[in-house]
Amino acid sequence: MNPGNQSFADILNGVGVTPSKVGSEKLDEASNKRRKNGAKHHCSICNRTLTTKHNLKNHVNSHRGLKPYKCGKCPYAAASPATTKRHQLTCKGTVSCKCILLVSVIPDV
């Protein structure tokens, strides 16, 4: 199935995705401690709960292996804009940049 042809609803509902764990137990615990509002959204792939629709979208991107948020200085890409922004704070965009070395060693999912 080509992800480019799926509707937004199908993507959020995990249509065509094999279930896999995203994150860790410690991440879940930290998230629940920070949470001020009840979770209104849940992932249909792994049943994780999230408080906002954009977090659900980024979470599903992780399941699908989609990395639409690109660094402007190097080949690095991530499933969420916050992760890309964090990367860009230290990215030098040079050949010696760790992120370029990692991208060349780690195959695409």
Buried (B, 14 or more C-beta within 10 A) or exposed (E): EEBEEBEEEBBBBBBEBEEEEBEEEEEEEEBEEEEEEEBEBEBBBBEBBBBEEEBBBBBBBBBBEBBEBEBEBBEBBBBBEEBBEEBBEEBEBEEEBEBBEEBEEEEEE
